[in-house]
Amino acid sequence: MESDIKLAVLIDGDNIPSAHVKEMMEEIAKYGNPTIKRIYADWTKPTLSKWKNVLLENAITPIQQYSYTTGKNATDSAMIIDAMDVLYSEKVNGFCLVSSDSDFTRLATRLREAGMKVIGIGEKKTPAPFIAACDKFIYIEILRQRSDEIIDNGPSDAAKSKLSKKSEVDKITPSVIKLISTTVSDLADEDGWAFLGDVGNLLQKKQPNFDSRNYGFLKLTPLIKSIGSFEIDEIQKGKLKLIYVRNKK
């Protein structure tokens, strides 16, 4: 079970805004139990004072790292050293690296080589190499959109399937449709049908930042239904609903 996975959450305080940390921690809880929560920054900087209440409310431990040299980010080194210490302590099964900085690409790769599950969280400006180095990458902007939707409209039924039209979402491009189509083909049986859960898992492996929320949908099913290039078959088995998809001929 996901709840059995122990996660070390390491946050680059110099590279992540303090807003929506609560939503970020709620998102992380979907993938495991965050047993270690640390944030790295030079806390002598007045600009970081707004973090104080956020850290208390979310039980995140601040780690002081002085900026020894102007223009150099000492936080990166401290976070990387701590990550390796945690890895060798064998207290966790996975890591959540919160940063938009490509300097953590090698760290993510090394942790995965050691058999750790690595989840990345950062802004859409995050360089592609860091995204590709993670098992899954989540954009902070998506968490912000979800939060704004609930505040504006309440958790309505419509909000459960589709995010607000006011939100900034990515366009569903031909390359996105091709990615889904080829993934369905990769998993299809003799009749062309593929189990949607398997499709979602393979999409994540092919493209770690693939997330239906990037395109304005909370789930993969309504996203695929909106495209019109696929057939959907839903089978009810007791309390379970099994969903299958195939490419339209």
N, C-alpha and C positions, 0 to 999 in steps of 0.2 A: 504494500500500500504506500501511496505518496506520503502519508502522514508519518510513516516509519523512517523516511529519508531525513537524515540530519544534515542541515545546511549551515555553512559558514557564510554569513553575509558581510562582505567587505566593501565599504563605500568610499569612493574618492571624493572627499568633501570639497576639493578645489575645482572639481569638474562637474558637479551635479547641483542643480538648484534645490533649495530646501522645501519648496512648495510640493505638495502631493506625496510626501514621504509616507504618510499614512496609507494612501492607496497603493503605493509601491510595496509596503510590507504586507498588505492584504493579498496582493498578487503573488508575492513570494510564498506565502502560506499555502497556496494551491499546489506547490511543487514539493513541499517538505516542511519540516519543523526547523525554523531558524534558531539553532541552539547557540550560535556565536554571532553577535551583531556588533560590528566595529566600524567607525568612521575615522578617516585620516585627514588631518588638515593642520595648518598653523593657526591655532585657536587664539593667538595673540592679535590676529588681524581683526579690526573692528567690523569689517564687512561680514564676518561669520557669526556675529552676535545673534542673528535671527535663528540660528540653529538650536539655541539653548533649549527652548520649550519643546521643539520637535524631538530632540534626543531624549528628554525626560519622558515624554508621552509614549515613546516607542521603545524604551529601554535599550537604546543604542549607546555603546561605550565609546566616548571620544578618545582618540589617540593623538597626542601632541607630536607634531613633527615640525621643527623649526625650518624656515627657509634659509639655509646656510649661504646660498649664493643667489644673487639676483638673476632672474630669468630661468633658473633651474627649478624643476618640480621635485622636491625631496619627498613629497607624499608618495610618489610612485614607488620609490625604493623601499620605503617603510612598509607599504601595503604588500609588495611582492615578497619581502622577507617574512612577514607575518604569515602570508598565505602558505609558504613552504613549511614554516614551523607547524602550522595547523595540519597540513597534509601529513607530515611525518608523525604527528601525535596520534593519528588514526582515530580521531574523535568524531569525524564527519564522513558522510557518503558523497557530499557534493558541495559546490561553491556557487555563490551568487556574487558576481563581480559587477558593481554598480559604477559605471564610468562611461564617458564618451571618448576616452583617450585610447589611441591605437597602441600606446606603450604597453598595454596589458595583453596584447595579442600573444606574445610568447608565453606569458604566464598561463593563459587559458589553454593553450596547446599543451603545455607541460602537465597541467592538472588532468587533462583528458587522457594523456598518455599514461598517467598513473591510475586510470580507471575511474576518475571522478566525473560526476555529472556536472557540467558547467552551464549556468544560466547567466546571460549578460543582460543588463538593463542600462539603457542610455538614451540620449536624444537622437533625433533622426540625422544629425550631423556626424554620428559615429562612423569612422572609416570602415569600409567593407572588410578588410583583413581581420579586425577584431570580431566583427559579427560572424564571419565564417569560422572563426576559431572556437565558437561556443556551440553547445548542443542546441540551445534555444536563445534567441535574442528578442527582447521586448522593448518597444519604444515608450519612453516616458510620456510622450504626447498622447498616446492611446489611453493611458491611465488617466490623464488629465481630461480627455474628452469624456470618458465614462463618468468621471466625478461631476463634471459640469452638466451632463445629461440628467443625472439623478437630482441635482440641485434645482435645475430649471423645471423639470417636468415630473419628478417623482419616479419611482421604479415601475413605470407602466408596462403593460404587456408588450406594447410596441417597442419599448426600450430594451426589452429582453432579447429581441431578435435583431433590431437594427438601431445603430447609433444615430444621434441627431443629425439632420441634414445640414445644420449650421456648422457642424464640426469639420475640420479640415481632414479629408480622407484622400487616400491615393486612388487614382483611376485604375479600373480593371483593364489593363492593356492586353493586346494580343499575346504578348509574351507570358503574362500571368495565366491566360486561358490555355496556352500551349503547355505550360508547366503542369497545370492540373490534368489536362488531357493525357499527356504522356505518362503521368503518374498513375492515372486510372488504367491505362493500357498495360503498364508494368505489372499491375496486380490483378488484372482481369482474368476471369475463368473462361471456359470455352464459349460461353454466351456473351462475354464482354462485361459481365458484372463484377464489381469490386466492392468489398466491404468499406464503408466510408471511414471507419475508425482507422483501418490500415492505410487508407489514402492520406488521412491527416498526419499520421506518424511518418510516412515516407516523405511527404511534402516538407515536414520539419527537418528531416535529415538532409534533404536536397538543398533547402534554403532556410537556415536557422531563424531568419527574421520574418518568415512567412506567418502571417497572423490574419485571420479574417477581420479582426478589428481594424487593421490598417485600411481596409476598404469599406468600412462603415457597418460591418456586420459582427455581432457578438459570437456567432457560431459559423462553422463551415457549411452546414446544410443550407441556410438561407442565402449564403454567398453563391453557392453552386446553382441553386434554383434561380437566382437573379440573372445568371449568365445566359441561359437558354440553349447552351450547347450540350447539355447533359440530360439523361433520364434518371429519375429518382424512383426507387422502389422501397417502400417502408413495410416491414413485416413485424407484426405484433406477436411476441412470444411471452405469454404471461404478462408480467409487469415490464418486460424489456421490449424496447422498440429497436429493431435492427434495420439499419439504413444502408442501402446499396446504391451504387451509381455506375453508370456506363456512358460512354460517348455516344451521342446521337449519330446515326448512320447518314 
